[in-house]
Amino acid sequence: MTVWGGQGPFDYITMGGMFTILKVRDQLADGEDAGWYKNPAETVAATASNADLRADDITIPRPTRYTEHQGPGHAGHRNMSR
């Protein structure tokens, strides 16, 4: 299967049957490529740092390698991370 598209400012953009990217800018010379829109500073979401999470009193639990299974078919399995 061939997927047509191109790299966008955030990720790959795939093209379906009908596809249009419209770039609108003020004061472009005829035929000039507008390029990708430049988002104003601090307007795009980003991953929070550990310091930011701590400042907001957010704790992310650490994943464990093995967990105890309680569902059907898992009787007798125990936590193997000990």
mmCIF file of the N, C-alpha and C atoms, coordinates in Angstrom:
data_MODEL
# 
_entry.id   MODEL 
# 
loop_
_atom_site.group_PDB 
_atom_site.id 
_atom_site.type_symbol 
_atom_site.label_atom_id 
_atom_site.label_alt_id 
_atom_site.label_comp_id 
_atom_site.label_asym_id 
_atom_site.label_entity_id 
_atom_site.label_seq_id 
_atom_site.pdbx_PDB_ins_code 
_atom_site.Cartn_x 
_atom_site.Cartn_y 
_atom_site.Cartn_z 
_atom_site.occupancy 
_atom_site.B_iso_or_equiv 
_atom_site.pdbx_formal_charge 
_atom_site.auth_seq_id 
_atom_site.auth_comp_id 
_atom_site.auth_asym_id 
_atom_site.auth_atom_id 
_atom_site.pdbx_PDB_model_num 
ATOM 1   N N  . MET A 1 1  ? 0.847  -1.182  0.000  1.00 0.00 ? 1  MET A N  1 
ATOM 2   C CA . MET A 1 1  ? 0.000  0.000   0.000  1.00 0.00 ? 1  MET A CA 1 
ATOM 3   C C  . MET A 1 1  ? 0.893  1.246   0.000  1.00 0.00 ? 1  MET A C  1 
ATOM 4   N N  . THR A 1 2  ? 0.652  2.137   -0.909 1.00 0.00 ? 2  THR A N  1 
ATOM 5   C CA . THR A 1 2  ? 1.407  3.377   -0.994 1.00 0.00 ? 2  THR A CA 1 
ATOM 6   C C  . THR A 1 2  ? 0.653  4.474   -0.256 1.00 0.00 ? 2  THR A C  1 
ATOM 7   N N  . VAL A 1 3  ? 1.349  5.174   0.601  1.00 0.00 ? 3  VAL A N  1 
ATOM 8   C CA . VAL A 1 3  ? 0.757  6.307   1.318  1.00 0.00 ? 3  VAL A CA 1 
ATOM 9   C C  . VAL A 1 3  ? 1.427  7.563   0.796  1.00 0.00 ? 3  VAL A C  1 
ATOM 10  N N  . TRP A 1 4  ? 0.626  8.464   0.256  1.00 0.00 ? 4  TRP A N  1 
ATOM 11  C CA . TRP A 1 4  ? 1.151  9.712   -0.290 1.00 0.00 ? 4  TRP A CA 1 
ATOM 12  C C  . TRP A 1 4  ? 1.004  10.802  0.748  1.00 0.00 ? 4  TRP A C  1 
ATOM 13  N N  . GLY A 1 5  ? 1.954  11.688  0.767  1.00 0.00 ? 5  GLY A N  1 
ATOM 14  C CA . GLY A 1 5  ? 1.882  12.801  1.695  1.00 0.00 ? 5  GLY A CA 1 
ATOM 15  C C  . GLY A 1 5  ? 3.210  13.515  1.774  1.00 0.00 ? 5  GLY A C  1 
ATOM 16  N N  . GLY A 1 6  ? 3.413  14.183  2.858  1.00 0.00 ? 6  GLY A N  1 
ATOM 17  C CA . GLY A 1 6  ? 4.644  14.925  3.048  1.00 0.00 ? 6  GLY A CA 1 
ATOM 18  C C  . GLY A 1 6  ? 4.803  15.340  4.494  1.00 0.00 ? 6  GLY A C  1 
ATOM 19  N N  . GLN A 1 7  ? 5.993  15.740  4.835  1.00 0.00 ? 7  GLN A N  1 
ATOM 20  C CA . GLN A 1 7  ? 6.290  16.159  6.200  1.00 0.00 ? 7  GLN A CA 1 
ATOM 21  C C  . GLN A 1 7  ? 5.682  17.525  6.473  1.00 0.00 ? 7  GLN A C  1 
ATOM 22  N N  . GLY A 1 8  ? 4.895  17.613  7.532  1.00 0.00 ? 8  GLY A N  1 
ATOM 23  C CA . GLY A 1 8  ? 4.326  18.882  7.966  1.00 0.00 ? 8  GLY A CA 1 
ATOM 24  C C  . GLY A 1 8  ? 5.127  19.437  9.123  1.00 0.00 ? 8  GLY A C  1 
ATOM 25  N N  . PRO A 1 9  ? 4.680  20.529  9.710  1.00 0.00 ? 9  PRO A N  1 
ATOM 26  C CA . PRO A 1 9  ? 5.447  21.150  10.786 1.00 0.00 ? 9  PRO A CA 1 
ATOM 27  C C  . PRO A 1 9  ? 5.482  20.320  12.070 1.00 0.00 ? 9  PRO A C  1 
ATOM 28  N N  . PHE A 1 10 ? 4.524  19.416  12.273 1.00 0.00 ? 10 PHE A N  1 
ATOM 29  C CA . PHE A 1 10 ? 4.471  18.614  13.493 1.00 0.00 ? 10 PHE A CA 1 
ATOM 30  C C  . PHE A 1 10 ? 4.625  17.116  13.246 1.00 0.00 ? 10 PHE A C  1 
ATOM 31  N N  . ASP A 1 11 ? 4.201  16.628  12.093 1.00 0.00 ? 11 ASP A N  1 
ATOM 32  C CA . ASP A 1 11 ? 4.254  15.202  11.789 1.00 0.00 ? 11 ASP A CA 1 
ATOM 33  C C  . ASP A 1 11 ? 3.997  15.014  10.299 1.00 0.00 ? 11 ASP A C  1 
ATOM 34  N N  . TYR A 1 12 ? 3.993  13.779  9.848  1.00 0.00 ? 12 TYR A N  1 
ATOM 35  C CA . TYR A 1 12 ? 3.738  13.460  8.452  1.00 0.00 ? 12 TYR A CA 1 
ATOM 36  C C  . TYR A 1 12 ? 2.259  13.682  8.150  1.00 0.00 ? 12 TYR A C  1 
ATOM 37  N N  . ILE A 1 13 ? 1.943  14.310  7.029  1.00 0.00 ? 13 ILE A N  1 
ATOM 38  C CA . ILE A 1 13 ? 0.563  14.572  6.620  1.00 0.00 ? 13 ILE A CA 1 
ATOM 39  C C  . ILE A 1 13 ? 0.245  13.618  5.476  1.00 0.00 ? 13 ILE A C  1 
ATOM 40  N N  . THR A 1 14 ? -0.735 12.746  5.687  1.00 0.00 ? 14 THR A N  1 
ATOM 41  C CA . THR A 1 14 ? -1.117 11.810  4.631  1.00 0.00 ? 14 THR A CA 1 
ATOM 42  C C  . THR A 1 14 ? -2.213 12.428  3.775  1.00 0.00 ? 14 THR A C  1 
ATOM 43  N N  . MET A 1 15 ? -2.236 12.035  2.496  1.00 0.00 ? 15 MET A N  1 
ATOM 44  C CA . MET A 1 15 ? -3.225 12.562  1.564  1.00 0.00 ? 15 MET A CA 1 
ATOM 45  C C  . MET A 1 15 ? -4.231 11.481  1.209  1.00 0.00 ? 15 MET A C  1 
ATOM 46  N N  . GLY A 1 16 ? -5.489 11.789  1.335  1.00 0.00 ? 16 GLY A N  1 
ATOM 47  C CA . GLY A 1 16 ? -6.552 10.886  0.939  1.00 0.00 ? 16 GLY A CA 1 
ATOM 48  C C  . GLY A 1 16 ? -7.015 11.238  -0.461 1.00 0.00 ? 16 GLY A C  1 
ATOM 49  N N  . GLY A 1 17 ? -8.270 10.883  -0.777 1.00 0.00 ? 17 GLY A N  1 
ATOM 50  C CA . GLY A 1 17 ? -8.820 11.131  -2.104 1.00 0.00 ? 17 GLY A CA 1 
ATOM 51  C C  . GLY A 1 17 ? -8.874 12.612  -2.460 1.00 0.00 ? 17 GLY A C  1 
ATOM 52  N N  . MET A 1 18 ? -9.333 13.421  -1.538 1.00 0.00 ? 18 MET A N  1 
ATOM 53  C CA . MET A 1 18 ? -9.380 14.867  -1.764 1.00 0.00 ? 18 MET A CA 1 
ATOM 54  C C  . MET A 1 18 ? -8.523 15.509  -0.681 1.00 0.00 ? 18 MET A C  1 
ATOM 55  N N  . PHE A 1 19 ? -7.567 16.304  -1.085 1.00 0.00 ? 19 PHE A N  1 
ATOM 56  C CA . PHE A 1 19 ? -6.594 16.816  -0.125 1.00 0.00 ? 19 PHE A CA 1 
ATOM 57  C C  . PHE A 1 19 ? -6.174 18.222  -0.518 1.00 0.00 ? 19 PHE A C  1 
ATOM 58  N N  . THR A 1 20 ? -6.229 19.149  0.420  1.00 0.00 ? 20 THR A N  1 
ATOM 59  C CA . THR A 1 20 ? -5.797 20.519  0.151  1.00 0.00 ? 20 THR A CA 1 
ATOM 60  C C  . THR A 1 20 ? -5.138 21.094  1.391  1.00 0.00 ? 20 THR A C  1 
ATOM 61  N N  . ILE A 1 21 ? -4.001 21.729  1.196  1.00 0.00 ? 21 ILE A N  1 
ATOM 62  C CA . ILE A 1 21 ? -3.403 22.540  2.254  1.00 0.00 ? 21 ILE A CA 1 
ATOM 63  C C  . ILE A 1 21 ? -3.423 23.966  1.739  1.00 0.00 ? 21 ILE A C  1 
ATOM 64  N N  . LEU A 1 22 ? -4.077 24.840  2.458  1.00 0.00 ? 22 LEU A N  1 
ATOM 65  C CA . LEU A 1 22 ? -4.184 26.228  2.067  1.00 0.00 ? 22 LEU A CA 1 
ATOM 66  C C  . LEU A 1 22 ? -3.307 27.058  2.992  1.00 0.00 ? 22 LEU A C  1 
ATOM 67  N N  . LYS A 1 23 ? -2.363 27.764  2.423  1.00 0.00 ? 23 LYS A N  1 
ATOM 68  C CA . LYS A 1 23 ? -1.480 28.632  3.200  1.00 0.00 ? 23 LYS A CA 1 
ATOM 69  C C  . LYS A 1 23 ? -1.840 30.077  2.878  1.00 0.00 ? 23 LYS A C  1 
ATOM 70  N N  . VAL A 1 24 ? -2.268 30.805  3.895  1.00 0.00 ? 24 VAL A N  1 
ATOM 71  C CA . VAL A 1 24 ? -2.687 32.190  3.703  1.00 0.00 ? 24 VAL A CA 1 
ATOM 72  C C  . VAL A 1 24 ? -1.769 33.098  4.506  1.00 0.00 ? 24 VAL A C  1 
ATOM 73  N N  . ARG A 1 25 ? -1.192 34.083  3.834  1.00 0.00 ? 25 ARG A N  1 
ATOM 74  C CA . ARG A 1 25 ? -0.315 35.052  4.493  1.00 0.00 ? 25 ARG A CA 1 
ATOM 75  C C  . ARG A 1 25 ? -0.555 36.437  3.890  1.00 0.00 ? 25 ARG A C  1 
ATOM 76  N N  . ASP A 1 26 ? -0.303 37.450  4.667  1.00 0.00 ? 26 ASP A N  1 
ATOM 77  C CA . ASP A 1 26 ? -0.368 38.820  4.156  1.00 0.00 ? 26 ASP A CA 1 
ATOM 78  C C  . ASP A 1 26 ? 0.901  39.129  3.371  1.00 0.00 ? 26 ASP A C  1 
ATOM 79  N N  . GLN A 1 27 ? 0.761  39.886  2.320  1.00 0.00 ? 27 GLN A N  1 
ATOM 80  C CA . GLN A 1 27 ? 1.868  40.484  1.574  1.00 0.00 ? 27 GLN A CA 1 
ATOM 81  C C  . GLN A 1 27 ? 2.920  39.482  1.084  1.00 0.00 ? 27 GLN A C  1 
ATOM 82  N N  . LEU A 1 28 ? 2.491  38.500  0.304  1.00 0.00 ? 28 LEU A N  1 
ATOM 83  C CA . LEU A 1 28 ? 3.427  37.591  -0.355 1.00 0.00 ? 28 LEU A CA 1 
ATOM 84  C C  . LEU A 1 28 ? 3.594  38.019  -1.800 1.00 0.00 ? 28 LEU A C  1 
ATOM 85  N N  . ALA A 1 29 ? 4.803  37.902  -2.302 1.00 0.00 ? 29 ALA A N  1 
ATOM 86  C CA . ALA A 1 29 ? 5.036  38.176  -3.722 1.00 0.00 ? 29 ALA A CA 1 
ATOM 87  C C  . ALA A 1 29 ? 4.407  37.047  -4.539 1.00 0.00 ? 29 ALA A C  1 
ATOM 88  N N  . ASP A 1 30 ? 4.011  37.318  -5.763 1.00 0.00 ? 30 ASP A N  1 
ATOM 89  C CA . ASP A 1 30 ? 3.410  36.298  -6.619 1.00 0.00 ? 30 ASP A CA 1 
ATOM 90  C C  . ASP A 1 30 ? 4.321  35.083  -6.736 1.00 0.00 ? 30 ASP A C  1 
ATOM 91  N N  . GLY A 1 31 ? 3.773  33.906  -6.482 1.00 0.00 ? 31 GLY A N  1 
ATOM 92  C CA . GLY A 1 31 ? 4.520  32.673  -6.624 1.00 0.00 ? 31 GLY A CA 1 
ATOM 93  C C  . GLY A 1 31 ? 5.411  32.324  -5.444 1.00 0.00 ? 31 GLY A C  1 
ATOM 94  N N  . GLU A 1 32 ? 5.506  33.202  -4.464 1.00 0.00 ? 32 GLU A N  1 
ATOM 95  C CA . GLU A 1 32 ? 6.353  32.934  -3.308 1.00 0.00 ? 32 GLU A CA 1 
ATOM 96  C C  . GLU A 1 32 ? 5.688  31.881  -2.419 1.00 0.00 ? 32 GLU A C  1 
ATOM 97  N N  . ASP A 1 33 ? 6.472  30.922  -1.957 1.00 0.00 ? 33 ASP A N  1 
ATOM 98  C CA . ASP A 1 33 ? 5.945  29.895  -1.047 1.00 0.00 ? 33 ASP A CA 1 
ATOM 99  C C  . ASP A 1 33 ? 5.843  30.496  0.345  1.00 0.00 ? 33 ASP A C  1 
ATOM 100 N N  . ALA A 1 34 ? 4.670  30.398  0.934  1.00 0.00 ? 34 ALA A N  1 
ATOM 101 C CA . ALA A 1 34 ? 4.448  30.972  2.263  1.00 0.00 ? 34 ALA A CA 1 
ATOM 102 C C  . ALA A 1 34 ? 5.205  30.219  3.350  1.00 0.00 ? 34 ALA A C  1 
ATOM 103 N N  . GLY A 1 35 ? 5.563  28.968  3.099  1.00 0.00 ? 35 GLY A N  1 
ATOM 104 C CA . GLY A 1 35 ? 6.198  28.167  4.148  1.00 0.00 ? 35 GLY A CA 1 
ATOM 105 C C  . GLY A 1 35 ? 5.178  27.798  5.206  1.00 0.00 ? 35 GLY A C  1 
ATOM 106 N N  . TRP A 1 36 ? 5.617  27.043  6.177  1.00 0.00 ? 36 TRP A N  1 
ATOM 107 C CA . TRP A 1 36 ? 4.702  26.651  7.244  1.00 0.00 ? 36 TRP A CA 1 
ATOM 108 C C  . TRP A 1 36 ? 4.488  27.813  8.196  1.00 0.00 ? 36 TRP A C  1 
ATOM 109 N N  . TYR A 1 37 ? 3.281  27.892  8.760  1.00 0.00 ? 37 TYR A N  1 
ATOM 110 C CA . TYR A 1 37 ? 2.921  28.919  9.721  1.00 0.00 ? 37 TYR A CA 1 
ATOM 111 C C  . TYR A 1 37 ? 3.829  28.820  10.941 1.00 0.00 ? 37 TYR A C  1 
ATOM 112 N N  . LYS A 1 38 ? 4.349  29.923  11.387 1.00 0.00 ? 38 LYS A N  1 
ATOM 113 C CA . LYS A 1 38 ? 5.186  29.974  12.589 1.00 0.00 ? 38 LYS A CA 1 
ATOM 114 C C  . LYS A 1 38 ? 4.283  30.315  13.774 1.00 0.00 ? 38 LYS A C  1 
ATOM 115 N N  . ASN A 1 39 ? 4.094  29.349  14.651 1.00 0.00 ? 39 ASN A N  1 
ATOM 116 C CA . ASN A 1 39 ? 3.238  29.575  15.814 1.00 0.00 ? 39 ASN A CA 1 
ATOM 117 C C  . ASN A 1 39 ? 3.900  30.566  16.762 1.00 0.00 ? 39 ASN A C  1 
ATOM 118 N N  . PRO A 1 40 ? 3.123  31.495  17.323 1.00 0.00 ? 40 PRO A N  1 
ATOM 119 C CA . PRO A 1 40 ? 3.688  32.427  18.297 1.00 0.00 ? 40 PRO A CA 1 
ATOM 120 C C  . PRO A 1 40 ? 4.283  31.664  19.485 1.00 0.00 ? 40 PRO A C  1 
ATOM 121 N N  . ALA A 1 41 ? 5.270  32.238  20.116 1.00 0.00 ? 41 ALA A N  1 
ATOM 122 C CA . ALA A 1 41 ? 5.937  31.603  21.254 1.00 0.00 ? 41 ALA A CA 1 
ATOM 123 C C  . ALA A 1 41 ? 4.930  31.202  22.327 1.00 0.00 ? 41 ALA A C  1 
ATOM 124 N N  . GLU A 1 42 ? 5.149  30.033  22.905 1.00 0.00 ? 42 GLU A N  1 
ATOM 125 C CA . GLU A 1 42 ? 4.353  29.503  24.011 1.00 0.00 ? 42 GLU A CA 1 
ATOM 126 C C  . GLU A 1 42 ? 2.877  29.279  23.671 1.00 0.00 ? 42 GLU A C  1 
ATOM 127 N N  . THR A 1 43 ? 2.575  28.984  22.387 1.00 0.00 ? 43 THR A N  1 
ATOM 128 C CA . THR A 1 43 ? 1.188  28.690  22.006 1.00 0.00 ? 43 THR A CA 1 
ATOM 129 C C  . THR A 1 43 ? 1.009  27.244  21.572 1.00 0.00 ? 43 THR A C  1 
ATOM 130 N N  . VAL A 1 44 ? 2.086  26.440  21.595 1.00 0.00 ? 44 VAL A N  1 
ATOM 131 C CA . VAL A 1 44 ? 2.009  25.033  21.218 1.00 0.00 ? 44 VAL A CA 1 
ATOM 132 C C  . VAL A 1 44 ? 2.313  24.196  22.453 1.00 0.00 ? 44 VAL A C  1 
ATOM 133 N N  . ALA A 1 45 ? 1.481  23.197  22.708 1.00 0.00 ? 45 ALA A N  1 
ATOM 134 C CA . ALA A 1 45 ? 1.675  22.340  23.877 1.00 0.00 ? 45 ALA A CA 1 
ATOM 135 C C  . ALA A 1 45 ? 3.004  21.608  23.791 1.00 0.00 ? 45 ALA A C  1 
ATOM 136 N N  . ALA A 1 46 ? 3.599  21.361  24.934 1.00 0.00 ? 46 ALA A N  1 
ATOM 137 C CA . ALA A 1 46 ? 4.866  20.625  25.024 1.00 0.00 ? 46 ALA A CA 1 
ATOM 138 C C  . ALA A 1 46 ? 4.801  19.701  26.233 1.00 0.00 ? 46 ALA A C  1 
ATOM 139 N N  . THR A 1 47 ? 5.699  18.746  26.286 1.00 0.00 ? 47 THR A N  1 
ATOM 140 C CA . THR A 1 47 ? 5.771  17.835  27.417 1.00 0.00 ? 47 THR A CA 1 
ATOM 141 C C  . THR A 1 47 ? 6.235  18.592  28.657 1.00 0.00 ? 47 THR A C  1 
ATOM 142 N N  . ALA A 1 48 ? 5.529  18.388  29.762 1.00 0.00 ? 48 ALA A N  1 
ATOM 143 C CA . ALA A 1 48 ? 5.892  19.053  31.016 1.00 0.00 ? 48 ALA A CA 1 
ATOM 144 C C  . ALA A 1 48 ? 7.153  18.424  31.582 1.00 0.00 ? 48 ALA A C  1 
ATOM 145 N N  . SER A 1 49 ? 8.019  19.250  32.106 1.00 0.00 ? 49 SER A N  1 
ATOM 146 C CA . SER A 1 49 ? 9.237  18.747  32.753 1.00 0.00 ? 49 SER A CA 1 
ATOM 147 C C  . SER A 1 49 ? 8.878  18.187  34.130 1.00 0.00 ? 49 SER A C  1 
ATOM 148 N N  . ASN A 1 50 ? 9.781  17.405  34.701 1.00 0.00 ? 50 ASN A N  1 
ATOM 149 C CA . ASN A 1 50 ? 9.561  16.891  36.057 1.00 0.00 ? 50 ASN A CA 1 
ATOM 150 C C  . ASN A 1 50 ? 9.400  18.028  37.049 1.00 0.00 ? 50 ASN A C  1 
ATOM 151 N N  . ALA A 1 51 ? 10.160 19.110  36.868 1.00 0.00 ? 51 ALA A N  1 
ATOM 152 C CA . ALA A 1 51 ? 10.057 20.268  37.772 1.00 0.00 ? 51 ALA A CA 1 
ATOM 153 C C  . ALA A 1 51 ? 8.673  20.911  37.664 1.00 0.00 ? 51 ALA A C  1 
ATOM 154 N N  . ASP A 1 52 ? 8.146  21.031  36.433 1.00 0.00 ? 52 ASP A N  1 
ATOM 155 C CA . ASP A 1 52 ? 6.797  21.594  36.257 1.00 0.00 ? 52 ASP A CA 1 
ATOM 156 C C  . ASP A 1 52 ? 5.748  20.716  36.927 1.00 0.00 ? 52 ASP A C  1 
ATOM 157 N N  . LEU A 1 53 ? 5.884  19.394  36.781 1.00 0.00 ? 53 LEU A N  1 
ATOM 158 C CA . LEU A 1 53 ? 4.931  18.471  37.406 1.00 0.00 ? 53 LEU A CA 1 
ATOM 159 C C  . LEU A 1 53 ? 4.979  18.601  38.923 1.00 0.00 ? 53 LEU A C  1 
ATOM 160 N N  . ARG A 1 54 ? 6.180  18.643  39.494 1.00 0.00 ? 54 ARG A N  1 
ATOM 161 C CA . ARG A 1 54 ? 6.320  18.786  40.951 1.00 0.00 ? 54 ARG A CA 1 
ATOM 162 C C  . ARG A 1 54 ? 5.720  20.114  41.426 1.00 0.00 ? 54 ARG A C  1 
ATOM 163 N N  . ALA A 1 55 ? 5.938  21.190  40.665 1.00 0.00 ? 55 ALA A N  1 
ATOM 164 C CA . ALA A 1 55 ? 5.407  22.509  41.046 1.00 0.00 ? 55 ALA A CA 1 
ATOM 165 C C  . ALA A 1 55 ? 3.882  22.493  41.095 1.00 0.00 ? 55 ALA A C  1 
ATOM 166 N N  . ASP A 1 56 ? 3.256  21.645  40.263 1.00 0.00 ? 56 ASP A N  1 
ATOM 167 C CA . ASP A 1 56 ? 1.798  21.534  40.248 1.00 0.00 ? 56 ASP A CA 1 
ATOM 168 C C  . ASP A 1 56 ? 1.296  20.372  41.097 1.00 0.00 ? 56 ASP A C  1 
ATOM 169 N N  . ASP A 1 57 ? 2.198  19.780  41.903 1.00 0.00 ? 57 ASP A N  1 
ATOM 170 C CA . ASP A 1 57 ? 1.861  18.683  42.804 1.00 0.00 ? 57 ASP A CA 1 
ATOM 171 C C  . ASP A 1 57 ? 1.275  17.483  42.045 1.00 0.00 ? 57 ASP A C  1 
ATOM 172 N N  . ILE A 1 58 ? 1.869  17.164  40.911 1.00 0.00 ? 58 ILE A N  1 
ATOM 173 C CA . ILE A 1 58 ? 1.437  16.024  40.095 1.00 0.00 ? 58 ILE A CA 1 
ATOM 174 C C  . ILE A 1 58 ? 2.489  14.927  40.227 1.00 0.00 ? 58 ILE A C  1 
ATOM 175 N N  . THR A 1 59 ? 2.039  13.739  40.586 1.00 0.00 ? 59 THR A N  1 
ATOM 176 C CA . THR A 1 59 ? 2.931  12.599  40.728 1.00 0.00 ? 59 THR A CA 1 
ATOM 177 C C  . THR A 1 59 ? 2.537  11.541  39.694 1.00 0.00 ? 59 THR A C  1 
ATOM 178 N N  . ILE A 1 60 ? 3.481  11.125  38.882 1.00 0.00 ? 60 ILE A N  1 
ATOM 179 C CA . ILE A 1 60 ? 3.251  10.067  37.903 1.00 0.00 ? 60 ILE A CA 1 
ATOM 180 C C  . ILE A 1 60 ? 3.799  8.776   38.503 1.00 0.00 ? 60 ILE A C  1 
ATOM 181 N N  . PRO A 1 61 ? 2.950  7.751   38.675 1.00 0.00 ? 61 PRO A N  1 
ATOM 182 C CA . PRO A 1 61 ? 3.458  6.505   39.254 1.00 0.00 ? 61 PRO A CA 1 
ATOM 183 C C  . PRO A 1 61 ? 4.444  5.828   38.312 1.00 0.00 ? 61 PRO A C  1 
ATOM 184 N N  . ARG A 1 62 ? 5.495  5.244   38.891 1.00 0.00 ? 62 ARG A N  1 
ATOM 185 C CA . ARG A 1 62 ? 6.481  4.519   38.097 1.00 0.00 ? 62 ARG A CA 1 
ATOM 186 C C  . ARG A 1 62 ? 5.879  3.193   37.659 1.00 0.00 ? 62 ARG A C  1 
ATOM 187 N N  . PRO A 1 63 ? 6.059  2.817   36.398 1.00 0.00 ? 63 PRO A N  1 
ATOM 188 C CA . PRO A 1 63 ? 5.542  1.521   35.954 1.00 0.00 ? 63 PRO A CA 1 
ATOM 189 C C  . PRO A 1 63 ? 6.356  0.394   36.581 1.00 0.00 ? 63 PRO A C  1 
ATOM 190 N N  . THR A 1 64 ? 5.696  -0.707  36.852 1.00 0.00 ? 64 THR A N  1 
ATOM 191 C CA . THR A 1 64 ? 6.392  -1.880  37.362 1.00 0.00 ? 64 THR A CA 1 
ATOM 192 C C  . THR A 1 64 ? 6.539  -2.888  36.237 1.00 0.00 ? 64 THR A C  1 
ATOM 193 N N  . ARG A 1 65 ? 7.556  -3.692  36.326 1.00 0.00 ? 65 ARG A N  1 
ATOM 194 C CA . ARG A 1 65 ? 7.815  -4.656  35.261 1.00 0.00 ? 65 ARG A CA 1 
ATOM 195 C C  . ARG A 1 65 ? 6.779  -5.770  35.261 1.00 0.00 ? 65 ARG A C  1 
ATOM 196 N N  . TYR A 1 66 ? 6.437  -6.261  36.432 1.00 0.00 ? 66 TYR A N  1 
ATOM 197 C CA . TYR A 1 66 ? 5.447  -7.325  36.554 1.00 0.00 ? 66 TYR A CA 1 
ATOM 198 C C  . TYR A 1 66 ? 4.361  -6.876  37.509 1.00 0.00 ? 66 TYR A C  1 
ATOM 199 N N  . THR A 1 67 ? 3.127  -7.239  37.213 1.00 0.00 ? 67 THR A N  1 
ATOM 200 C CA . THR A 1 67 ? 2.024  -6.911  38.113 1.00 0.00 ? 67 THR A CA 1 
ATOM 201 C C  . THR A 1 67 ? 1.249  -8.186  38.412 1.00 0.00 ? 67 THR A C  1 
ATOM 202 N N  . GLU A 1 68 ? 0.543  -8.185  39.513 1.00 0.00 ? 68 GLU A N  1 
ATOM 203 C CA . GLU A 1 68 ? -0.272 -9.331  39.890 1.00 0.00 ? 68 GLU A CA 1 
ATOM 204 C C  . GLU A 1 68 ? -1.542 -9.320  39.063 1.00 0.00 ? 68 GLU A C  1 
ATOM 205 N N  . HIS A 1 69 ? -1.881 -10.461 38.473 1.00 0.00 ? 69 HIS A N  1 
ATOM 206 C CA . HIS A 1 69 ? -3.074 -10.567 37.643 1.00 0.00 ? 69 HIS A CA 1 
ATOM 207 C C  . HIS A 1 69 ? -4.240 -11.088 38.471 1.00 0.00 ? 69 HIS A C  1 
ATOM 208 N N  . GLN A 1 70 ? -5.363 -10.426 38.375 1.00 0.00 ? 70 GLN A N  1 
ATOM 209 C CA . GLN A 1 70 ? -6.542 -10.829 39.130 1.00 0.00 ? 70 GLN A CA 1 
ATOM 210 C C  . GLN A 1 70 ? -7.622 -11.424 38.235 1.00 0.00 ? 70 GLN A C  1 
ATOM 211 N N  . GLY A 1 71 ? -7.497 -11.268 36.917 1.00 0.00 ? 71 GLY A N  1 
ATOM 212 C CA . GLY A 1 71 ? -8.552 -11.708 36.002 1.00 0.00 ? 71 GLY A CA 1 
ATOM 213 C C  . GLY A 1 71 ? -8.614 -13.214 35.847 1.00 0.00 ? 71 GLY A C  1 
ATOM 214 N N  . PRO A 1 72 ? -9.650 -13.700 35.152 1.00 0.00 ? 72 PRO A N  1 
ATOM 215 C CA . PRO A 1 72 ? -9.802 -15.142 34.920 1.00 0.00 ? 72 PRO A CA 1 
ATOM 216 C C  . PRO A 1 72 ? -8.590 -15.698 34.184 1.00 0.00 ? 72 PRO A C  1 
ATOM 217 N N  . GLY A 1 73 ? -8.185 -16.902 34.537 1.00 0.00 ? 73 GLY A N  1 
ATOM 218 C CA . GLY A 1 73 ? -7.070 -17.547 33.868 1.00 0.00 ? 73 GLY A CA 1 
ATOM 219 C C  . GLY A 1 73 ? -5.717 -17.130 34.412 1.00 0.00 ? 73 GLY A C  1 
ATOM 220 N N  . HIS A 1 74 ? -5.704 -16.254 35.387 1.00 0.00 ? 74 HIS A N  1 
ATOM 221 C CA . HIS A 1 74 ? -4.438 -15.773 35.927 1.00 0.00 ? 74 HIS A CA 1 
ATOM 222 C C  . HIS A 1 74 ? -4.263 -16.138 37.398 1.00 0.00 ? 74 HIS A C  1 
ATOM 223 N N  . ALA A 1 75 ? -5.108 -17.022 37.908 1.00 0.00 ? 75 ALA A N  1 
ATOM 224 C CA . ALA A 1 75 ? -5.018 -17.399 39.316 1.00 0.00 ? 75 ALA A CA 1 
ATOM 225 C C  . ALA A 1 75 ? -3.647 -17.999 39.602 1.00 0.00 ? 75 ALA A C  1 
ATOM 226 N N  . GLY A 1 76 ? -3.088 -17.624 40.700 1.00 0.00 ? 76 GLY A N  1 
ATOM 227 C CA . GLY A 1 76 ? -1.812 -18.170 41.101 1.00 0.00 ? 76 GLY A CA 1 
ATOM 228 C C  . GLY A 1 76 ? -0.624 -17.347 40.661 1.00 0.00 ? 76 GLY A C  1 
ATOM 229 N N  . HIS A 1 77 ? -0.817 -16.414 39.753 1.00 0.00 ? 77 HIS A N  1 
ATOM 230 C CA . HIS A 1 77 ? 0.297  -15.545 39.355 1.00 0.00 ? 77 HIS A CA 1 
ATOM 231 C C  . HIS A 1 77 ? 0.569  -14.561 40.476 1.00 0.00 ? 77 HIS A C  1 
ATOM 232 N N  . ARG A 1 78 ? 1.816  -14.327 40.742 1.00 0.00 ? 78 ARG A N  1 
ATOM 233 C CA . ARG A 1 78 ? 2.134  -13.371 41.781 1.00 0.00 ? 78 ARG A CA 1 
ATOM 234 C C  . ARG A 1 78 ? 3.049  -12.287 41.238 1.00 0.00 ? 78 ARG A C  1 
ATOM 235 N N  . ASN A 1 79 ? 3.176  -11.232 41.969 1.00 0.00 ? 79 ASN A N  1 
ATOM 236 C CA . ASN A 1 79 ? 4.018  -10.112 41.565 1.00 0.00 ? 79 ASN A CA 1 
ATOM 237 C C  . ASN A 1 79 ? 5.471  -10.578 41.529 1.00 0.00 ? 79 ASN A C  1 
ATOM 238 N N  . MET A 1 80 ? 6.117  -10.514 40.356 1.00 0.00 ? 80 MET A N  1 
ATOM 239 C CA . MET A 1 80 ? 7.470  -11.018 40.180 1.00 0.00 ? 80 MET A CA 1 
ATOM 240 C C  . MET A 1 80 ? 8.522  -9.924  40.375 1.00 0.00 ? 80 MET A C  1 
ATOM 241 N N  . SER A 1 81 ? 8.112  -8.726  40.764 1.00 0.00 ? 81 SER A N  1 
ATOM 242 C CA . SER A 1 81 ? 9.076  -7.621  40.895 1.00 0.00 ? 81 SER A CA 1 
ATOM 243 C C  . SER A 1 81 ? 9.735  -7.594  42.257 1.00 0.00 ? 81 SER A C  1 
ATOM 244 N N  . ARG A 1 82 ? 9.367  -8.508  43.146 1.00 0.00 ? 82 ARG A N  1 
ATOM 245 C CA . ARG A 1 82 ? 9.928  -8.512  44.501 1.00 0.00 ? 82 ARG A CA 1 
ATOM 246 C C  . ARG A 1 82 ? 11.314 -9.074  44.529 1.00 0.00 ? 82 ARG A C  1 
# 
